[in-house]
Amino acid sequence: AGCVQVDNYATVVKTPAPAELAGYWQSAGPQSALVSPLAVASLIVTREGDTLDCRQWQRVIARPGKLISRGDNFYNVTTAVDVYRLKQEGRELDYDGMTLTRVEKPTKECADFLKKEPLASVLP
């Protein structure tokens, strides 16, 4: 994604999240970047910089990750070494071609995933 390249997830050093970025983010309504209008995308960002990219439609695909910064920009690097820029404006977050909105809690499916495979740091 852009000028940020990551070859080895294990070498990524996470960056603490600014207060306005930490939390739960979720798509609302159809998103052209998702496979179906019924699909839901979520991003969880902890204060310490751990992330979970959780997308669901007919099944849940969840990838833990780490928040990194390059200059004034923040990126999410997943365990699959996918790199996505995060651009926040108020309660909206541009992420992987989608618009996510801040929500109070994750979807049940993402919460169930976190029960089985918790992130390294405390949830927001």
C-alpha positions in Angstrom: 0.0 0.0 0.0 1.7 3.2 -1.1 5.2 3.6 0.0 5.1 1.3 3.0 6.3 -2.2 2.4 6.6 -4.9 5.1 8.4 -8.2 4.3 8.4 -9.9 7.7 5.5 -9.4 10.2 7.7 -10.5 13.1 10.0 -7.5 12.6 7.1 -4.9 12.7 7.3 -2.6 15.7 3.9 -1.5 16.7 3.0 2.1 17.5 0.6 3.1 20.3 -2.7 4.4 18.9 -3.7 8.0 19.4 -6.8 8.2 21.6 -9.0 9.2 18.7 -8.0 6.1 16.7 -8.2 3.5 19.4 -11.6 1.7 19.5 -14.0 -0.2 17.4 -14.7 0.7 13.8 -17.3 -0.9 11.5 -18.7 -0.6 8.0 -22.3 0.6 7.7 -24.3 -0.3 4.6 -23.0 -1.7 1.3 -19.3 -1.0 0.6 -18.0 -1.5 -2.9 -14.7 -3.0 -1.5 -16.7 -5.9 0.1 -17.9 -9.0 -1.7 -21.5 -8.5 -0.9 -23.8 -5.7 0.3 -24.5 -7.9 3.3 -20.8 -8.2 4.3 -19.5 -6.3 7.3 -16.0 -5.1 7.9 -14.6 -4.3 11.4 -11.3 -2.9 12.6 -10.4 -3.0 16.3 -7.5 -0.8 17.4 -6.1 -1.1 21.0 -4.4 1.8 22.7 -1.1 -0.2 22.6 -1.4 -0.6 18.8 -2.6 -4.1 18.4 -5.3 -4.5 15.7 -7.9 -7.0 14.4 -9.2 -6.7 10.9 -12.4 -8.7 11.0 -14.6 -9.2 7.9 -17.7 -11.3 7.8 -20.2 -12.4 5.2 -20.7 -16.2 4.9 -17.8 -16.8 7.3 -15.5 -14.7 9.5 -12.0 -13.8 8.2 -10.1 -12.2 11.1 -6.5 -11.1 10.9 -4.6 -9.7 13.9 -2.1 -7.0 13.2 -0.1 -4.1 14.4 -0.5 -0.3 14.0 2.6 1.4 12.5 3.2 5.1 11.7 5.2 6.6 8.9 5.5 10.3 9.1 2.0 11.6 9.9 0.3 8.5 8.5 -0.9 5.4 10.3 -1.1 1.9 8.8 -2.4 -1.5 9.9 -0.1 -4.4 9.1 -1.8 -7.8 9.3 -0.3 -11.1 10.1 -0.8 -11.9 6.4 1.6 -8.9 5.7 -1.2 -6.8 4.2 -0.6 -3.1 4.7 -3.6 -0.7 4.9 -3.5 3.0 5.4 -5.9 4.5 8.1 -7.2 7.9 7.4 -9.5 9.3 10.1 -11.8 12.2 9.9 -14.0 12.6 13.0 -16.1 9.4 13.6 -15.2 8.0 10.1 -12.2 6.0 9.1 -11.1 5.4 5.5 -9.6 1.9 5.5 -8.9 -0.4 2.6 -11.3 1.4 0.3 -14.1 1.3 2.8 -15.6 3.9 5.2 -15.8 2.6 8.7 -17.7 4.4 11.6 -16.8 4.3 15.3 -19.1 1.9 17.2 -19.4 1.0 20.9 -18.5 -2.7 20.6 -17.5 -5.3 18.0 -19.9 -7.6 16.2 -20.7 -10.8 18.0 -18.7 -12.8 15.4 -15.6 -10.6 15.9 -16.1 -10.8 19.7 -16.3 -14.6 19.5 -13.0 -14.7 17.6 -11.3 -12.5 20.2 -12.5 -14.9 23.0 -10.7 -17.7 21.2 -7.7 -15.7 20.1 -7.2 -12.5 22.2 -5.0 -9.7 21.1 -1.7 -9.1 22.9 -3.0 -5.9 24.6 -6.2 -4.9 26.4 -9.2 -4.0 24.2 -10.2 -0.4 23.9 
